[in-house]
Amino acid sequence: MVTSAVIQGGRVLSGDRLSDGSVHLEDGRIVAPRGERAPDGARLYDAEGCLVLPGIVDIHGDAFERQILPRPKVHFPLEIALRETDRQLVANGVTTAFYGVTVSWEPGLRSLATAHNVVDALTRLRPLLSCDTRLHIRWETFALEAIDAVARWLETAPKPILAFNDHTSSTIEKPPTDRKLEATVERAGISLDDYVALLAAIWRRRGDVPAAIDHLAHRARAAGCILLAHDEKSVEERECFRALGARSSEFPMNRETARAARIAGEHTVFGAPNIVRGGSHDGRMDATQAVSDGLCTVLTSDYYYPAPLLAAFKLTQDGRADFAAAWRLVAANAAEAAGLPDRGVIEPGRRGDLIIVDDSEPSAPRVRATFVAGRRVYATH
């Protein structure tokens, strides 16, 4: 049975223009209008006074961790946490979400055991979730015991993203009084002394890390997965990970590294909260300036799911980008970086991933409805 729907009365973002029009959906896809009238039996959705936009593609988001562990030592069941995360995603216009599951040597929230449980829960719940839910494996490169598990996850469907993370090298340099180290220890759920001893033991095996990176990069390429390199610190590091197949730089640490990626025609991923807050919370590159300078091509939720929607409108309000260019950062460019050519723009043949946004208050845009594969999964009325 063919299912049809028409979203009418809004201003549709098509290409580089917002213009009055309608969007026709059939069996989960956007289709060209077939005459002036909607097909018989088509459901009609009123977008009067609102924008009709491609759904947000969020390629890196770990705010779900706050649903699992909202406070230290306060755990919620995974099914409750992941279902609540799903509701937050579609309410904020995210139609495709890559859950950033960190696989570390740490105990606690980011342990291998927790990663197993989260991946298993996401696999089980995925058919029941409204958002197109996918996996972003944030592999801590010193987590050598996790290699076999990560390699197995690379073979699953839909294909996950694999990101190379090295937070160990920077953590080893922090004094015991460092506030970020204190937060890390708290998340791990062990004492500071035990954490420092474990970190020292992990650091002693640093000579095995390069071979582990090469191995998983090969497995990811063979499986057809997208690779990302996280927190790259130099042009040389960008060149190294490019050679391994990581064609996007995720949160480059400085302008030189971001520029090297852009010169090579690669995507550079920044956190949308950086835009919304007016700067990085930990003193890193200013994402707003990076957008202005052409050094940022993708914005992602990072730790706050409302941020991509808010950031695109803020960039437009502040005169940093026209609206179409700002929206590409959270939709078309993000889809391209994730290897998903079937979404991110409104044109016939693409997935019916759309959102209706009330922009009457540009500083506080509100999602009125969200469609995933042509099905309305969220509405305020």
HELIX and SHEET records of a PDB file:
HELIX    1   1 PHE A   64  ILE A   68  1                                   5    
HELIX    2   2 LEU A   78  ALA A   91  1                                  14    
HELIX    3   3 GLY A  108  ARG A  110  5                                   3    
HELIX    4   4 LEU A  112  LEU A  125  1                                  14    
HELIX    5   5 ARG A  126  LEU A  128  5                                   3    
HELIX    6   6 LEU A  144  ALA A  146  5                                   3    
HELIX    7   7 ILE A  147  TRP A  153  1                                   7    
HELIX    8   8 THR A  168  THR A  171  1                                   4    
HELIX    9   9 ARG A  179  ALA A  188  1                                  10    
HELIX   10  10 LEU A  192  TRP A  203  1                                  12    
HELIX   11  11 ARG A  206  ASP A  208  5                                   3    
HELIX   12  12 VAL A  209  ALA A  223  1                                  15    
HELIX   13  13 VAL A  235  LEU A  244  1                                  10    
HELIX   14  14 ARG A  255  ILE A  263  1                                   9    
HELIX   15  15 ALA A  272  ARG A  277  1                                   6    
HELIX   16  16 ALA A  287  SER A  292  1                                   6    
HELIX   17  17 ALA A  307  GLN A  317  1                                  11    
HELIX   18  18 PHE A  323  VAL A  330  1                                   8    
HELIX   19  19 ALA A  332  ALA A  337  1                                   6    
SHEET    1   A 4 ARG A  29  VAL A  31  0                                        
SHEET    2   A 4 ARG A  17  GLU A  26 -1                                        
SHEET    3   A 4 SER A   4  SER A  14 -1                                        
SHEET    4   A 4 ARG A  43  ASP A  46  1                                        
SHEET    1   B 7 ARG A  29  VAL A  31  0                                        
SHEET    2   B 7 ARG A  17  GLU A  26 -1                                        
SHEET    3   B 7 SER A   4  SER A  14 -1                                        
SHEET    4   B 7 LEU A  51  PRO A  54  1                                        
SHEET    5   B 7 LEU A 354  ASP A 358 -1                                        
SHEET    6   B 7 ARG A 366  VAL A 372 -1                                        
SHEET    7   B 7 ARG A 375  ALA A 379 -1                                        
SHEET    1   C 8 ILE A  56  GLY A  61  0                                        
SHEET    2   C 8 VAL A  94  VAL A 103  1                                        
SHEET    3   C 8 ASP A 132  GLU A 140  1                                        
SHEET    4   C 8 ILE A 161  ASN A 165  1                                        
SHEET    5   C 8 ILE A 226  HIS A 230  1                                        
SHEET    6   C 8 ALA A 246  GLU A 250  1                                        
SHEET    7   C 8 HIS A 267  GLY A 271  1                                        
SHEET    8   C 8 VAL A 298  THR A 300  1                                        
END                                                                             
